[in-house]
Amino acid sequence: MKEIAMEIKSINQIHQAYGLDKPTNPLISIIDMKHFVVKDEWLNVKYTNSFYCVFLKDGSCGLDYGRNTYDFDEGVLSFMAPGQVYSVKSKPNREIKGWMLYFHPELIRNTTLGKEIDRYGFFSYQVHEALHLSQQEQSAITDCIKVIKQEILERIDRHSNTVVVSALGLLLNLCRRFYERQFNTRSSSNKDVLSQVESSLKDFYHSDQGGLPTVSYLAKKVHLSPGYLSDLLRNETGKSAKEHINLFIIDKAKTVLLNSNATVSEIAFGLGYEYPQHFSKIFKLKTGMSPGSYRKVN
């Protein structure tokens, strides 16, 4: 694949690419998917942009995002954050129904949503981790889109930005709720992921790779993005992926402390910690006592 050929810095550039008039609001736009007509020069080229994107699609559009390609079914939402890389792998073989919502960080810069935007972890998910909507959920999302579209097309006044940002916040909060529903309805497969996480942590130490296992390491093992894996585990167990790693390591440390004469520093190095004091700090945080005290008490 070619190197990044274009950094898309404005929503106006998106409009130009689709042959549309300038956006009525330079910081936010909703474009009908019927305008997603792929040009030959777009194929297999890496792009990055400076804004957030939310897409509702009903069919395959050949989008390659991160390391995954996904053929979209009816009522599927996907998300991208500023700076993420994407490319178009093929031309759609039919007209796609849906819409594309683009909004620039400047739109929400001085708002509550701007301060909380990083909490919407789905902007870091991979395409194959998209949100599958029920008909009722899709209707709720569409209502938010209608409000935003009406404001940016018909009512540009001193209240418009407040209304748009409020509707945008509602849309994202609904998406967060619907993702939780999706995690719950896929509970059986989530338990398989949890089992794979535990096995991957054991394999990490059995293979003597050195260092500490990371969330990225686990995500790669279970073929998920780090953000999606952490949210899945938090929904399933109440603990993030990082917490799972720490608890696994502490449990392993307890076994070594009670079944060997190794010093705390030797145990820390053996577990992959570069600094023993870091291990001791984590151990005390999770157990309420230092490694040495734990060994004496038990």
Backbone hydrogen bonds in HBPLUS format (Angstrom, degrees):
<---DONOR---> <-ACCEPTOR-->    atom                        ^
c    i                          cat <-CA-CA->   ^        H-A-AA   ^      H-
h    n   atom  resd res      DA  || num        DHA   H-A  angle D-A-AA Bond
n    s   type  num  typ     dist DA aas  dist angle  dist       angle   num
A0005-ALA N   A0046-LYS O   3.16 MM  41  6.23 149.4  2.26 158.3 159.0     1
A0048-THR N   A0006-MET O   3.35 MM  42  6.80 150.5  2.44 155.0 161.2     2
A0008-ILE N   A0048-THR O   2.78 MM  40  6.18 155.0  1.85 159.8 160.9     3
A0050-SER N   A0008-ILE O   3.00 MM  42  6.39 131.5  2.24 167.4 170.5     4
A0013-GLN N   A0010-SER O   3.18 MM   3  5.43 134.3  2.40  98.9 109.5     5
A0014-ILE N   A0011-ILE O   3.04 MM   3  5.12 121.6  2.40  96.9 111.4     6
A0015-HIS N   A0011-ILE O   3.11 MM   4  6.53 156.6  2.17 150.1 156.0     7
A0016-GLN N   A0012-ASN O   2.92 MM   4  6.21 157.5  1.97 149.5 155.7     8
A0017-ALA N   A0013-GLN O   2.94 MM   4  6.17 154.0  2.01 145.1 151.9     9
A0018-TYR N   A0014-ILE O   3.12 MM   4  6.43 145.6  2.24 146.4 154.9    10
A0020-LEU N   A0015-HIS O   2.77 MM   5  4.85 171.2  1.78 148.6 146.1    11
A0019-GLY N   A0016-GLN O   3.06 MM   3  4.92 155.9  2.12  99.9 107.2    12
A0028-ILE N   A0025-ASN O   3.34 MM   3  5.74 163.5  2.37 115.0 119.1    13
A0104-HIS N   A0027-LEU O   2.78 MM  77  5.04 162.4  1.81 148.3 152.3    14
A0029-SER N   A0102-TYR O   2.89 MM  73  5.34 152.6  1.96 152.3 156.8    15
A0102-TYR N   A0029-SER O   2.88 MM  73  5.34 168.6  1.90 161.7 165.5    16
A0031-ILE N   A0100-MET O   2.83 MM  69  5.10 163.6  1.86 147.8 151.8    17
A0100-MET N   A0031-ILE O   2.79 MM  69  5.10 146.5  1.90 145.2 156.4    18
A0035-HIS N   A0032-ASP O   3.06 MM   3  6.00 170.3  2.07 126.3 129.3    19
A0033-MET N   A0098-GLY O   3.00 MM  65  5.10 171.7  2.00 124.7 122.2    20
A0036-PHE N   A0033-MET O   2.88 MM   3  5.20 163.4  1.91 112.8 118.2    21
A0037-VAL N   A0035-HIS O   2.76 MM   2  5.52 131.5  1.99 110.2  94.4    22
A0042-TRP N   A0039-LYS O   2.95 MM   3  5.44 158.4  2.00 114.8 121.9    23
A0043-LEU N   A0040-ASP O   3.24 MM   3  5.72 152.2  2.32 111.8 118.6    24
A0044-ASN N   A0088-VAL O   2.86 MM  44  5.84 157.3  1.91 155.6 160.3    25
A0047-TYR N   A0086-TYR O   2.82 MM  39  5.45 161.6  1.86 165.0 170.6    26
A0086-TYR N   A0047-TYR O   2.99 MM  39  5.45 157.0  2.05 147.7 154.8    27
A0083-GLY N   A0049-ASN O   2.84 MM  34  5.64 165.2  1.86 165.2 169.4    28
A0052-TYR N   A0103-PHE O   2.85 MM  51  5.34 156.8  1.91 163.6 156.4    29
A0103-PHE N   A0052-TYR O   3.02 MM  51  5.34 158.6  2.07 142.0 147.1    30
A0053-CYS N   A0080-MET O   2.89 MM  27  5.02 159.5  1.93 149.8 149.2    31
A0080-MET N   A0053-CYS O   2.95 MM  27  5.02 151.1  2.04 143.1 143.9    32
A0054-VAL N   A0101-LEU O   2.86 MM  47  5.04 153.4  1.93 145.9 153.1    33
A0101-LEU N   A0054-VAL O   2.79 MM  47  5.04 176.4  1.79 161.5 162.5    34
A0055-PHE N   A0078-SER O   2.93 MM  23  5.30 166.6  1.95 151.0 154.7    35
A0078-SER N   A0055-PHE O   3.02 MM  23  5.30 149.3  2.11 142.0 151.5    36
A0056-LEU N   A0099-TRP O   2.96 MM  43  5.36 172.6  1.96 160.8 162.8    37
A0099-TRP N   A0056-LEU O   3.03 MM  43  5.36 136.2  2.23 132.6 145.7    38
A0057-LYS N   A0076-VAL O   3.19 MM  19  5.79 161.4  2.22 155.5 157.9    39
A0089-LYS N   A0062-GLY O   2.76 MM  27  5.16 161.8  1.79 160.6 159.2    40
A0064-ASP N   A0087-SER O   2.92 MM  23  5.33 169.1  1.93 156.5 158.1    41
A0087-SER N   A0064-ASP O   2.97 MM  23  5.33 147.6  2.08 155.8 163.9    42
A0065-TYR N   A0068-ASN O   3.04 MM   3  5.70 151.3  2.12 174.3 165.8    43
A0068-ASN N   A0065-TYR O   3.26 MM   3  5.70 165.5  2.28 129.5 129.2    44
A0133-LEU N   A0075-GLY O   2.78 MM  58  5.22 171.9  1.79 177.4 174.5    45
A0077-LEU N   A0131-LEU O   2.79 MM  54  4.99 162.2  1.83 149.3 152.6    46
A0131-LEU N   A0077-LEU O   2.84 MM  54  4.99 154.3  1.91 154.1 155.9    47
A0084-GLN N   A0081-ALA O   3.32 MM   3  6.00 163.0  2.35 140.3 140.3    48
A0107-LEU N   A0104-HIS O   2.91 MM   3  5.60 153.2  1.98 122.5 129.7    49
A0108-ILE N   A0105-PRO O   3.13 MM   3  5.67 140.3  2.30 111.3 120.1    50
A0111-THR N   A0108-ILE O   3.15 MM   3  5.26 152.8  2.23 124.3 119.8    51
A0114-GLY N   A0111-THR O   3.12 MM   3  5.13 119.9  2.50  93.8 108.2    52
A0115-LYS N   A0111-THR O   3.28 MM   4  6.70 144.7  2.41 143.0 151.6    53
A0115-LYS N   A0112-THR O   3.12 MM   3  5.20 123.8  2.45  96.4 110.2    54
A0116-GLU N   A0112-THR O   3.11 MM   4  6.36 134.8  2.33 141.8 154.4    55
A0116-GLU N   A0113-LEU O   3.09 MM   3  5.05 130.0  2.35  94.5 108.2    56
A0117-ILE N   A0113-LEU O   2.87 MM   4  5.68 115.4  2.29 149.9 162.9    57
A0119-ARG N   A0116-GLU O   2.86 MM   3  5.56 159.9  1.90 124.1 130.9    58
A0120-TYR N   A0117-ILE O   3.15 MM   3  5.73 164.6  2.18 115.2 119.9    59
A0121-GLY N   A0119-ARG O   3.02 MM   2  5.55 123.7  2.35 107.2  91.2    60
A0123-PHE N   A0120-TYR O   3.24 MM   3  6.41 175.1  2.25 132.7 133.4    61
A0124-SER N   A0121-GLY O   2.95 MM   3  5.79 167.6  1.96 126.0 130.1    62
A0125-TYR N   A0122-PHE O   3.19 MM   3  4.99 165.3  2.22 100.7 105.0    63
A0129-GLU N   A0126-GLN O   2.95 MM   3  5.36 156.5  2.00 112.9 120.1    64
A0130-ALA N   A0127-VAL O   3.09 MM   3  5.42 133.4  2.32 125.2 122.3    65
A0138-GLN N   A0134-SER O   2.86 MM   4  6.06 160.1  1.90 153.2 158.7    66
A0139-SER N   A0135-GLN O   3.03 MM   4  6.21 148.8  2.13 141.1 149.2    67
A0140-ALA N   A0136-GLN O   3.12 MM   4  6.44 150.4  2.21 143.2 150.3    68
A0141-ILE N   A0137-GLU O   3.04 MM   4  6.35 159.6  2.08 152.6 157.6    69
A0142-THR N   A0138-GLN O   2.88 MM   4  6.03 157.6  1.93 147.0 153.8    70
A0143-ASP N   A0139-SER O   3.01 MM   4  6.23 146.3  2.12 143.3 151.3    71
A0145-ILE N   A0141-ILE O   3.12 MM   4  6.49 155.4  2.18 147.7 154.8    72
A0146-LYS N   A0142-THR O   2.90 MM   4  6.17 150.5  1.99 149.1 157.0    73
A0147-VAL N   A0143-ASP O   3.16 MM   4  6.46 153.7  2.24 144.6 150.4    74
A0148-ILE N   A0144-CYS O   3.06 MM   4  6.37 165.3  2.08 153.0 156.4    75
A0149-LYS N   A0145-ILE O   2.84 MM   4  5.98 166.6  1.86 152.5 156.7    76
A0150-GLN N   A0146-LYS O   2.92 MM   4  6.01 160.1  1.96 146.3 151.8    77
A0151-GLU N   A0147-VAL O   3.06 MM   4  6.25 157.4  2.11 148.0 153.8    78
A0152-ILE N   A0148-ILE O   3.01 MM   4  6.27 164.3  2.03 157.8 161.1    79
A0153-LEU N   A0149-LYS O   3.02 MM   4  5.98 133.5  2.24 143.1 154.3    80
A0154-GLU N   A0150-GLN O   2.85 MM   4  5.50 152.3  1.92 142.0 149.1    81
A0155-ARG N   A0151-GLU O   3.23 MM   4  4.76 141.2  2.39 110.7 121.4    82
A0160-SER N   A0157-ASP O   3.12 MM   3  5.35 150.5  2.21 107.9 116.5    83
A0163-VAL N   A0159-HIS O   3.06 MM   4  6.33 163.2  2.09 160.0 165.1    84
A0164-VAL N   A0160-SER O   2.82 MM   4  6.01 166.5  1.84 160.8 164.8    85
A0165-VAL N   A0161-ASN O   2.93 MM   4  6.04 170.3  1.94 151.4 154.2    86
A0166-SER N   A0162-THR O   3.00 MM   4  6.07 153.4  2.07 141.8 149.6    87
A0167-ALA N   A0163-VAL O   2.94 MM   4  6.15 162.0  1.97 151.2 155.7    88
A0168-LEU N   A0164-VAL O   2.85 MM   4  6.05 152.9  1.92 148.4 157.0    89
A0169-GLY N   A0165-VAL O   2.84 MM   4  6.02 154.4  1.90 145.4 152.0    90
A0170-LEU N   A0166-SER O   2.96 MM   4  6.24 154.4  2.02 146.2 153.1    91
A0171-LEU N   A0167-ALA O   2.94 MM   4  6.17 157.9  1.99 145.7 151.6    92
A0172-LEU N   A0168-LEU O   3.04 MM   4  6.33 161.2  2.07 150.8 154.7    93
A0173-ASN N   A0169-GLY O   2.93 MM   4  6.12 154.3  1.99 147.5 155.0    94
A0174-LEU N   A0170-LEU O   2.91 MM   4  6.11 153.5  1.98 150.9 157.9    95
A0175-CYS N   A0171-LEU O   2.99 MM   4  6.29 152.0  2.07 143.7 151.7    96
A0176-ARG N   A0172-LEU O   2.98 MM   4  6.28 150.4  2.07 143.4 151.0    97
A0177-ARG N   A0173-ASN O   3.03 MM   4  6.31 157.0  2.08 144.5 150.4    98
A0178-PHE N   A0174-LEU O   2.80 MM   4  6.08 161.8  1.84 154.5 159.6    99
A0179-TYR N   A0175-CYS O   2.87 MM   4  6.05 147.3  1.98 145.6 154.2   100
A0180-GLU N   A0176-ARG O   3.17 MM   4  6.45 151.7  2.26 142.7 149.6   101
A0181-ARG N   A0177-ARG O   3.09 MM   4  6.49 151.5  2.17 145.4 153.4   102
A0182-GLN N   A0178-PHE O   2.90 MM   4  6.19 150.7  1.98 142.4 150.6   103
A0183-PHE N   A0179-TYR O   2.82 MM   4  6.17 156.1  1.88 152.4 158.4   104
A0184-ASN N   A0180-GLU O   2.99 MM   4  6.22 157.5  2.04 146.4 152.4   105
A0185-THR N   A0181-ARG O   2.88 MM   4  6.15 157.8  1.93 153.4 159.1   106
A0186-ARG N   A0182-GLN O   3.11 MM   4  6.19 128.5  2.39 138.5 150.4   107
A0186-ARG N   A0183-PHE O   3.29 MM   3  5.26 139.3  2.47  94.0 105.3   108
A0187-SER N   A0184-ASN O   3.20 MM   3  5.04 141.5  2.35 114.6 110.6   109
A0190-ASN N   A0186-ARG O   2.90 MM   4  6.13 148.3  2.00 151.1 161.4   110
A0191-LYS N   A0187-SER O   2.95 MM   4  6.23 145.2  2.08 147.6 155.3   111
A0192-ASP N   A0188-SER O   3.34 MM   4  6.69 141.7  2.50 134.6 144.1   112
A0192-ASP N   A0189-SER O   3.11 MM   3  5.01 122.7  2.46  90.7 105.4   113
A0193-VAL N   A0189-SER O   3.08 MM   4  6.48 147.1  2.19 141.5 150.3   114
A0194-LEU N   A0190-ASN O   2.90 MM   4  6.26 155.2  1.96 148.4 155.2   115
A0195-SER N   A0191-LYS O   2.97 MM   4  6.20 154.2  2.04 142.7 149.2   116
A0196-GLN N   A0192-ASP O   2.92 MM   4  6.20 150.7  2.01 143.8 152.2   117
A0197-VAL N   A0193-VAL O   2.84 MM   4  6.14 148.2  1.94 150.9 160.0   118
A0198-GLU N   A0194-LEU O   3.12 MM   4  6.44 160.5  2.16 148.2 152.1   119
A0199-SER N   A0195-SER O   3.02 MM   4  6.28 160.0  2.06 146.7 152.5   120
A0200-SER N   A0196-GLN O   2.80 MM   4  5.93 152.2  1.88 145.7 153.7   121
A0201-LEU N   A0197-VAL O   3.00 MM   4  6.25 150.4  2.09 148.3 155.4   122
A0202-LYS N   A0198-GLU O   3.13 MM   4  6.42 156.2  2.19 146.3 152.4   123
A0203-ASP N   A0199-SER O   2.86 MM   4  6.09 160.3  1.90 149.1 155.1   124
A0204-PHE N   A0200-SER O   2.93 MM   4  6.06 144.8  2.06 139.0 148.2   125
A0206-HIS N   A0202-LYS O   2.94 MM   4  6.18 154.4  2.01 150.7 159.2   126
A0207-SER N   A0203-ASP O   2.88 MM   4  5.90 148.0  1.99 147.3 153.7   127
A0208-ASP N   A0205-TYR O   3.22 MM   3  4.99 152.7  2.29  94.3 102.4   128
A0218-LEU N   A0214-THR O   3.14 MM   4  6.51 161.8  2.17 150.6 153.8   129
A0219-ALA N   A0215-VAL O   2.85 MM   4  6.05 164.0  1.87 154.3 159.3   130
A0220-LYS N   A0216-SER O   3.00 MM   4  6.12 157.8  2.05 145.6 150.8   131
A0221-LYS N   A0217-TYR O   3.13 MM   4  6.39 150.8  2.22 143.0 151.1   132
A0221-LYS N   A0218-LEU O   3.05 MM   3  5.03 115.0  2.49  93.7 109.7   133
A0222-VAL N   A0218-LEU O   3.05 MM   4  6.38 145.5  2.17 151.1 160.0   134
A0223-HIS N   A0219-ALA O   2.87 MM   4  5.82 104.4  2.46 137.9 155.4   135
A0224-LEU N   A0219-ALA O   2.92 MM   5  4.97 167.7  1.93 142.5 145.6   136
A0223-HIS N   A0220-LYS O   3.35 MM   3  4.95 158.1  2.40  94.0 100.2   137
A0229-LEU N   A0225-SER O   2.95 MM   4  6.12 168.7  1.97 162.4 165.8   138
A0230-SER N   A0226-PRO O   3.02 MM   4  6.14 163.4  2.05 147.2 151.7   139
A0231-ASP N   A0227-GLY O   3.02 MM   4  6.21 161.6  2.06 148.7 153.7   140
A0232-LEU N   A0228-TYR O   2.82 MM   4  5.95 156.3  1.88 150.1 157.3   141
A0233-LEU N   A0229-LEU O   2.95 MM   4  6.15 166.6  1.96 153.7 156.5   142
A0234-ARG N   A0230-SER O   2.93 MM   4  6.06 156.5  1.98 144.5 151.7   143
A0235-ASN N   A0231-ASP O   2.94 MM   4  6.06 154.5  2.01 144.1 150.5   144
A0236-GLU N   A0232-LEU O   2.95 MM   4  6.14 149.0  2.05 144.4 153.5   145
A0237-THR N   A0233-LEU O   2.71 MM   4  5.68 162.5  1.74 154.8 158.9   146
A0238-GLY N   A0234-ARG O   2.74 MM   4  4.27 135.1  1.94 113.0 124.2   147
A0244-HIS N   A0240-SER O   3.02 MM   4  6.36 151.5  2.11 147.8 155.7   148
A0245-ILE N   A0241-ALA O   3.04 MM   4  6.36 154.3  2.11 147.7 154.2   149
A0246-ASN N   A0242-LYS O   3.00 MM   4  6.31 166.1  2.02 152.2 155.2   150
A0247-LEU N   A0243-GLU O   2.91 MM   4  6.06 165.5  1.93 153.1 156.9   151
A0248-PHE N   A0244-HIS O   2.98 MM   4  6.08 154.3  2.05 144.8 151.8   152
A0249-ILE N   A0245-ILE O   2.99 MM   4  6.23 163.0  2.02 154.3 158.7   153
A0250-ILE N   A0246-ASN O   2.90 MM   4  6.10 160.7  1.93 151.5 157.0   154
A0251-ASP N   A0247-LEU O   2.95 MM   4  6.04 157.3  2.00 142.9 149.2   155
A0252-LYS N   A0248-PHE O   2.96 MM   4  6.20 152.9  2.04 144.9 152.6   156
A0253-ALA N   A0249-ILE O   2.79 MM   4  6.03 150.1  1.88 145.5 154.9   157
A0254-LYS N   A0250-ILE O   2.90 MM   4  6.17 152.6  1.97 148.9 155.3   158
A0255-THR N   A0251-ASP O   3.34 MM   4  6.63 155.7  2.41 142.2 147.0   159
A0256-VAL N   A0252-LYS O   3.16 MM   4  6.50 160.4  2.20 149.2 154.0   160
A0257-LEU N   A0253-ALA O   2.83 MM   4  6.02 162.1  1.86 157.0 162.2   161
A0258-LEU N   A0254-LYS O   3.14 MM   4  6.30 151.7  2.22 146.8 152.7   162
A0259-ASN N   A0255-THR O   3.09 MM   4  6.08 119.0  2.48 138.3 153.0   163
A0259-ASN N   A0256-VAL O   3.28 MM   3  5.16 147.5  2.39  97.0 106.4   164
A0267-ILE N   A0263-THR O   2.93 MM   4  6.24 157.2  1.98 152.8 159.1   165
A0268-ALA N   A0264-VAL O   2.89 MM   4  6.11 158.6  1.94 148.0 154.2   166
A0269-PHE N   A0265-SER O   2.95 MM   4  6.20 166.4  1.96 154.5 157.0   167
A0270-GLY N   A0266-GLU O   2.93 MM   4  6.05 155.7  1.99 142.7 150.2   168
A0271-LEU N   A0267-ILE O   2.96 MM   4  6.20 137.0  2.15 145.3 156.0   169
A0271-LEU N   A0268-ALA O   3.19 MM   3  5.22 131.0  2.44  95.8 108.4   170
A0273-TYR N   A0268-ALA O   2.99 MM   5  5.37 152.6  2.07 155.5 147.2   171
A0272-GLY N   A0269-PHE O   3.04 MM   3  5.16 149.4  2.14 101.5 111.1   172
A0278-HIS N   A0275-TYR O   2.99 MM   3  5.52 139.6  2.16 113.9 124.5   173
A0280-SER N   A0276-PRO O   2.96 MM   4  6.30 161.2  1.99 154.9 159.8   174
A0281-LYS N   A0277-GLN O   2.97 MM   4  6.09 150.8  2.05 138.8 146.3   175
A0282-ILE N   A0278-HIS O   3.06 MM   4  6.31 163.5  2.09 151.2 154.5   176
A0283-PHE N   A0279-PHE O   2.86 MM   4  6.03 163.0  1.89 154.4 159.9   177
A0284-LYS N   A0280-SER O   2.98 MM   4  6.10 164.0  2.00 146.5 150.3   178
A0285-LEU N   A0281-LYS O   3.01 MM   4  6.14 151.7  2.09 142.4 150.8   179
A0286-LYS N   A0282-ILE O   3.03 MM   4  6.24 150.2  2.12 149.2 156.0   180
A0287-THR N   A0283-PHE O   2.89 MM   4  5.99 145.5  2.01 149.3 159.2   181
A0288-GLY N   A0284-LYS O   2.72 MM   4  4.79 145.7  1.84 129.3 136.4   182
A0294-TYR N   A0290-SER O   2.94 MM   4  6.17 158.6  1.99 154.7 161.0   183
A0295-ARG N   A0291-PRO O   3.06 MM   4  6.30 157.2  2.11 147.9 153.3   184
A0296-LYS N   A0292-GLY O   3.11 MM   4  6.39 155.1  2.18 145.9 152.4   185
A0297-VAL N   A0293-SER O   2.92 MM   4  6.10 167.4  1.94 157.2 160.1   186
A0298-ASN N   A0294-TYR O   3.08 MM   4  6.11 152.3  2.16 146.1 152.9   187
